[in-house]
């Protein structure tokens, strides 16, 4: 599981959400694809974003996963409830996430009820961590927005 964060460079609006659809798409050049539901606020902010940050959560970060998976930025300022710092182009970087990838958005592709954002990495932090949080290790959650 990943948390994707974005900032709209025109308005400064920040957003972030828990995502399960993400994958490496190319070795040379390295490319990464992350998919955002059209229904959530992060997608609406990411439409104008030039970069996105993809954070790898560790198993002990279930509360952070719940914050970004169960709460919607339409109702709650998630960044007031966690520790973060501005990264490249002011994209929010979660300071508790030991691993992240910040990528320049190269393409946006319609993929059913999600939009795929193809990223060209510009900043990668691969710090040591515990086992990554996976879909199977997540507790039951009620999403901030319906999927699809």
HURASUL-V315315 format. One record per run of one state. SS is the DSSP state (2 for helix, 1 for strand, 0 for the rest). FROM is the first residue (numbers start at 1). LEN is the number of residues. If there is no record, write none. Layout:
# HURASUL-V315315
SS_FROM_LEN / SS_FROM_LEN
This chain:
# HURASUL-V315315
0_1_1 / 1_2_6 / 0_8_6 / 1_14_6 / 0_20_2 / 1_22_5 / 0_27_4 / 1_31_7 / 0_38_3 / 2_41_6 / 0_47_4 / 1_51_6 / 0_57_1 / 1_58_1 / 0_59_3 / 2_62_9 / 0_71_7 / 2_78_4 / 0_82_2 / 1_84_3 / 0_87_1 / 2_88_3 / 0_91_1 / 1_92_3 / 0_95_4 / 1_99_13 / 0_112_2 / 1_114_13 / 0_127_5 / 1_132_1 / 0_133_16
